Amino acid sequence: MSNSYTKAAFCILMSPADATMLSLAVKAIGILDTVSDDEDLKLSFDALGVRFGEVFPAKGPNAFGSFLDLIDDPAHPSLGCDIDIEEPGTEGLCSVTFSGEQVEIEVIARLIFTACKSALPCAFEWAHGMDRLRVGEFGGGCVVITAAGIDYHNTRDILDRVITRTIADPDEAVDGFVLALADQEHGLSFWNNDHGFGRLGLATVFSEDEATRFDKPIAHTEPEWLAMPAPLAFS
């Protein structure tokens, strides 16, 4: 037999109020691990305070329903890590350290996104491995959390992407296409599905299949597809 690990150790800054929410989340995990009676759960939920109830409102008869939505296995709720909260610093923010060898990556990401808005945007890295050298059992990744949502990236996808780019024809647009419109006065502008033509930084990136099926908007000249260059990180 062998043991597998999903390790992480990272620190982010947040408001004292959000740091308090993390400490309440840890208490909630403990409650769910030891209390099963519905009435006792409701009393314990109320004892966590008004703000906890606002962030994680009850769902019908299930007081902890919204909180359990964060958890991968509600029958065995866990964060898989220790959370160490320091006193506010000179800027009024708390340094919060997450560390563990069985970190529930998606649970932690969802918790930060839901309860720690003052920490956004933020990101953290994680690593996966085993105590035996088994092929395909090692890797890692990172999580990027913004007000818009959560993005997960792992080394397997990054490796596949690098290999694809290495063997692909440089003109195949591994990273997709943008729709460009040329104007004699303003130069190039680029299509965004929400706002129309504008600057490149807001452009919608299409896959080859999406570009083929896309109905180009009518403009004073014919918009043209341009291949996205490889990002510097993968050059």
C-alpha positions as CSV (number, residue, x, y, z in Angstrom):
1,M,0.0,0.0,0.0
2,S,1.0,3.6,-0.5
3,N,-0.2,7.0,0.7
4,S,-1.1,9.9,-1.6
5,Y,-0.9,13.5,-0.7
6,T,-2.4,16.8,-2.0
7,K,-0.2,19.4,-0.3
8,A,-0.4,23.2,-0.2
9,A,1.0,26.0,1.9
10,F,0.1,29.6,1.1
11,C,-0.8,32.9,2.7
12,I,-3.3,35.5,1.6
13,L,-4.4,38.9,3.0
14,M,-8.0,39.7,3.9
15,S,-10.1,41.8,6.2
16,P,-10.6,40.9,9.8
17,A,-14.3,40.2,9.1
18,D,-13.5,37.7,6.4
19,A,-10.8,36.1,8.5
20,T,-13.5,35.7,11.2
21,M,-15.6,33.9,8.6
22,L,-12.9,31.4,8.1
23,S,-12.6,30.7,11.8
24,L,-16.4,30.2,11.8
25,A,-16.1,27.8,8.8
26,V,-13.7,25.7,10.8
27,K,-16.1,25.6,13.7
28,A,-18.9,24.6,11.3
29,I,-16.8,21.7,10.1
30,G,-16.4,20.6,13.7
31,I,-20.1,20.9,14.4
32,L,-21.0,18.8,11.3
33,D,-18.5,16.2,12.3
34,T,-20.0,15.8,15.8
35,V,-23.7,16.9,15.8
36,S,-26.4,15.0,13.9
37,D,-29.7,16.0,15.5
38,D,-31.6,18.5,13.3
39,E,-32.6,20.7,16.3
40,D,-29.1,20.7,17.7
41,L,-27.7,21.6,14.3
42,K,-30.1,24.5,14.0
43,L,-29.0,25.8,17.5
44,S,-25.4,25.4,16.5
45,F,-25.9,27.2,13.2
46,D,-27.6,30.1,15.0
47,A,-24.8,30.3,17.5
48,L,-22.3,31.0,14.6
49,G,-23.9,34.4,14.2
50,V,-25.9,36.6,11.8
51,R,-23.1,37.1,9.3
52,F,-22.4,33.4,8.9
53,G,-26.1,32.9,8.2
54,E,-26.0,35.7,5.6
55,V,-23.0,34.2,3.8
56,F,-24.3,30.6,4.1
57,P,-28.1,30.8,4.4
58,A,-30.1,27.8,5.5
59,K,-31.7,25.8,2.7
60,G,-35.1,24.7,3.9
61,P,-34.9,22.5,7.0
62,N,-31.1,22.1,6.4
63,A,-29.5,24.9,8.4
64,F,-26.0,24.2,7.0
65,G,-27.3,23.5,3.4
66,S,-25.5,26.4,1.7
67,F,-22.3,25.7,3.6
68,L,-22.4,22.0,2.7
69,D,-22.6,23.1,-1.0
70,L,-18.9,23.9,-0.7
71,I,-18.0,20.4,0.5
72,D,-17.1,17.6,-1.9
73,D,-18.3,14.9,0.5
74,P,-21.1,16.4,2.7
75,A,-21.2,13.1,4.7
76,H,-17.6,13.6,5.8
77,P,-17.0,17.4,5.7
78,S,-13.4,18.5,5.7
79,L,-11.1,21.3,4.6
80,G,-8.0,19.1,4.7
81,C,-5.8,21.9,6.1
82,D,-5.0,24.1,9.0
83,I,-5.9,27.7,8.8
84,D,-3.7,30.1,10.9
85,I,-5.0,33.7,11.3
86,E,-2.7,36.5,12.4
87,E,-3.8,39.7,14.0
88,P,-4.4,42.6,11.6
89,G,-1.2,44.4,10.4
90,T,-0.5,48.1,9.9
91,E,-2.8,48.1,6.8
92,G,-5.7,46.6,8.8
93,L,-5.5,43.2,7.0
94,C,-5.0,39.8,8.4
95,S,-2.4,37.3,7.0
96,V,-4.1,34.0,6.8
97,T,-2.0,30.8,6.1
98,F,-3.5,27.6,4.7
99,S,-1.4,24.5,5.0
100,G,-1.9,20.8,4.9
101,E,-1.0,17.4,3.3
102,Q,-4.6,16.4,2.3
103,V,-5.9,19.8,1.2
104,E,-9.4,19.8,-0.3
105,I,-8.3,22.2,-3.2
106,E,-11.8,22.9,-4.6
107,V,-13.4,23.2,-1.2
108,I,-10.8,25.8,-0.1
109,A,-11.2,27.7,-3.4
110,R,-15.0,27.8,-3.0
111,L,-14.7,28.9,0.6
112,I,-12.4,31.8,-0.2
113,F,-14.5,32.8,-3.2
114,T,-17.7,32.8,-1.1
115,A,-16.6,34.1,2.3
116,C,-13.4,36.1,1.7
117,K,-14.3,38.8,-1.0
118,S,-11.7,41.2,0.5
119,A,-8.9,38.7,-0.5
120,L,-9.8,38.7,-4.2
121,P,-8.1,38.5,-6.6
122,C,-5.8,35.9,-5.2
123,A,-4.2,32.6,-6.2
124,F,-2.5,29.6,-4.7
125,E,-0.4,26.5,-5.8
126,W,-0.7,22.9,-4.8
127,A,1.2,19.7,-5.3
128,H,0.1,16.0,-5.6
129,G,2.3,13.0,-4.9
130,M,2.8,9.6,-3.3
131,D,5.2,8.0,-1.0
132,R,6.0,5.4,-3.7
133,L,7.4,6.3,-7.1
134,R,4.5,5.4,-9.3
135,V,4.2,6.7,-12.9
136,G,1.5,9.3,-13.4
137,E,0.9,9.9,-9.7
138,F,2.8,13.2,-9.4
139,G,1.7,16.7,-10.4
140,G,0.2,19.8,-9.2
141,G,-1.4,23.0,-10.2
142,C,-2.7,26.4,-9.2
143,V,-6.0,28.1,-8.5
144,V,-6.9,31.6,-9.5
145,I,-9.8,33.2,-7.7
146,T,-11.3,36.5,-8.8
147,A,-14.7,38.2,-8.3
148,A,-15.7,36.6,-11.6
149,G,-15.1,33.1,-10.5
150,I,-12.5,30.3,-10.0
151,D,-10.1,29.0,-12.5
152,Y,-8.2,25.7,-12.0
153,H,-5.0,24.9,-13.8
154,N,-3.0,21.7,-13.4
155,T,0.4,20.5,-14.6
156,R,-1.1,17.7,-16.8
157,D,-3.0,20.3,-18.9
158,I,0.0,22.6,-19.0
159,L,2.2,19.7,-20.2
160,D,-0.3,18.6,-22.9
161,R,-0.6,22.2,-24.0
162,V,3.2,22.7,-24.3
163,I,3.5,19.4,-26.2
164,T,0.7,20.4,-28.6
165,R,2.3,23.7,-29.2
166,T,5.7,22.1,-29.8
167,I,4.5,19.7,-32.5
168,A,1.9,22.0,-34.1
169,D,2.4,24.2,-37.1
170,P,3.0,27.7,-35.9
171,D,0.1,28.9,-38.0
172,E,-2.4,26.5,-36.5
173,A,-3.4,28.9,-33.7
174,V,-3.1,26.5,-30.8
175,D,-4.3,29.3,-28.5
176,G,-7.3,30.2,-30.6
177,F,-8.5,33.0,-32.9
178,V,-9.8,36.6,-32.4
179,L,-12.0,38.5,-34.9
180,A,-10.3,41.7,-36.0
181,L,-11.7,44.7,-37.8
182,A,-9.4,47.1,-39.6
183,D,-10.1,50.9,-39.6
184,Q,-8.0,53.5,-41.5
185,E,-8.4,56.0,-38.6
186,H,-8.3,53.8,-35.5
187,G,-6.4,50.7,-36.6
188,L,-7.4,47.3,-35.5
189,S,-10.3,46.5,-33.1
190,F,-11.3,43.1,-31.8
191,W,-14.6,41.4,-31.3
192,N,-16.0,40.9,-27.8
193,N,-19.3,38.9,-27.5
194,D,-20.6,41.2,-24.8
195,H,-19.5,44.7,-26.1
196,G,-18.8,44.4,-29.8
197,F,-15.5,45.6,-31.3
198,G,-12.9,47.1,-28.9
199,R,-9.4,46.7,-27.5
200,L,-7.5,43.4,-27.7
201,G,-7.4,42.9,-24.0
202,L,-11.2,42.4,-23.9
203,A,-11.4,40.2,-27.1
204,T,-13.3,37.0,-27.1
205,V,-11.0,34.1,-28.0
206,F,-12.6,31.4,-30.3
207,S,-11.5,27.9,-30.9
208,E,-11.2,26.8,-34.6
209,D,-14.6,25.1,-34.5
210,E,-16.3,28.2,-32.8
211,A,-14.7,30.5,-35.4
212,T,-16.0,28.3,-38.3
213,R,-19.5,28.4,-36.9
214,F,-19.6,32.1,-35.9
215,D,-21.8,34.5,-37.8
216,K,-19.6,37.5,-38.4
217,P,-21.2,40.9,-37.6
218,I,-21.8,43.3,-40.4
219,A,-19.3,46.1,-40.5
220,H,-17.9,48.7,-43.0
221,T,-15.2,46.1,-44.0
222,E,-15.0,42.4,-43.7
223,P,-13.7,41.3,-40.2
224,E,-10.8,38.8,-40.4
225,W,-9.8,36.0,-38.1
226,L,-6.3,36.4,-36.6
227,A,-4.4,33.6,-34.8
228,M,-3.6,34.2,-31.2
229,P,0.2,34.1,-30.5
230,A,1.6,31.8,-27.8
231,P,1.7,33.4,-24.4
232,L,5.2,34.2,-23.1
233,A,4.9,31.5,-20.4
234,F,4.8,28.8,-23.0
235,S,7.3,30.2,-25.5
